[in-house]
């Protein structure tokens, strides 16, 4: 059974997060798909185990049995009904704990692969395509030197060049946008964050929404998703139906709030 294929939808259904139309479609699929039903059962069992704290209960119960076994001697009265009925309870608890451990192990593998900051960033980030550069010579395009450096994957040269463009330059917002990409790909996230913020502040329509989206991704790459300004920006984009990245922001919210991501933390 490919749990990864089902788990995110199962989680949303179990938590009551699916819109009515999607919920009805899910339930129709549930009736016809045995693997999907198994995934839902496994999810619910895992939730029950986690919520009831079975691991702690099992440890305490086993300690009690061990003490009872040590104290047992020839004078000990015959086993009572209570002692006999504890064994099925042990079996049930052990089975539930085993399922929880397996679910946790597999979930942590998925979380580390698909739900970590690094994985989310890698899945979402797109380096600027060369077709987005304004063509021309340095005489007609003052940013051409930086663009050539990006085309040649000389990221350090690109970063150095875009940094040299002063704030009073007519194409400063554009230079800061590409500085953000250059520095971000080099792992200099503080520089990239400041550059994308500077580009956003100029409010140039050609770069503002792209800079906002890439600022979010840079926060993720830097492991700074707990920042208030990250959360505020993500919520604002996700709530704005006119924003070019609104749907991707909604999907990003789902990834960041996923049950599997929380298991991997």
Secondary structure by P-SEA (a helix, b strand, c coil): ccccccaaaaaaaaaccccaaaaaaaaaaaaccaaaaaaaaaaaaaaaaaaaaaaaaaaaaaaaaaaaaaacccccccccccccaaaaaaaaaaaaaaaaaaaaaaaaaaaaccccaaaaaaacccccccccccccccccccaaaaaaaaaacaaaaaaaaaaaccccccaaaaaaaaaaaaaaaacaaaaaaaaaaaaaaacccccaaaaaaaaaaaaaaacccccaaaaaaaaaaaacccccaaaaaaaaaaaaacaaaaaac
